[in-house]
Amino acid sequence: MFLFISGAEITFILFIAIMVFGADKLPEIARGLGKGMRVLKDATNDIKHEITKTAEKNGIDTSVTDDIKKELNQVKDDLEDFTGSIKRK
């Protein structure tokens, strides 16, 4: 699921991007966006690691967050199953 965007809408967006930036610039822009997303993901992972390391160092139980994450994922899956059945009708 890509933000509820259909194939025709993605095609239209790509067409507009080609018209604005030109076909020769699109790979360069995509590469830059990919690198930026990677840097953001790495920074987020570093922050998570630091928080976990500090919590363990100070004796804070981090297993609670794992339990909460499992529950949230279960609710998310149930909600997607429910909304998926509604969208099909």
N, C-alpha and C positions, 0 to 999 in steps of 0.2 A: 504494500500500500504506500504510494508516494504522494502523501498530502492530498488525497482525493482528486488527483489530476489524471485525466484520461489521456490516451495516446494522441488524440487529435489536438488536445491543448498543449501537450509537450511538443508536438510537431510545429504548432503555431509559434510557440515561444522560441524554438530553435530557428525558425524562419526569421523572426524579428531580430534575434541575436546576430544572425548572419548578415542581415540588412544593415544593422547598426555598426557592428565591429568588422565585418568582412570575414570571409572564410579562412584567410591566412592567419588571423589573430585568434580565432577560437581555440585552437589547441594550446596556445600560450596562456590564454585566460583560464582554461580548464586546468592546466598544470599548476598555475598559481593558486587557484582555488583548492586544488587537491593538497598542495603543500601547506596552505593555511589551515585546512581542516586537520591535517596530520599534526601540525604544531599545537593546535587547540586540544586535540585528543591527548597528546603527550603531556601537555601542561595539566590537564584534568587528572590524568593518571598519576602524575607526580604529586599533586595536591592530595589526592585520595591516599596515596602511599604515606605521605608525611602525617596526615591526620591519624591513620591507623597506627603508624609507628609511635607517634606521641601518645595515643590512647593506651597502647599496650605498655609503653614505658611507665605511664602513670597508674597502671593497674586498672584501667577502665575496661569493662567487659564489652567487647565489640561483637559478640555473638548475637546480641539483641538486634543489631542492624541487619545481620544476615537473615534472621527470622522475619523481620519486617519486610525485607526485600523479597523474600519468598512469598509472603502474603500478598504484597502489592502485585507481583507478577501473576499470581493466581487470579486476583481480581481483574487485572488487565486482560488476561486470557478469557475469563468468563465474559467480560464486557464485549470483547471482540467477537466471541461466538454469538452473543445475543444480538449485537448490531449487525453482524454479517447476515443473520437470518432475516432481519428487518430490511436490509438493503436489497436482498434478492427478490423481495415481493413487489 
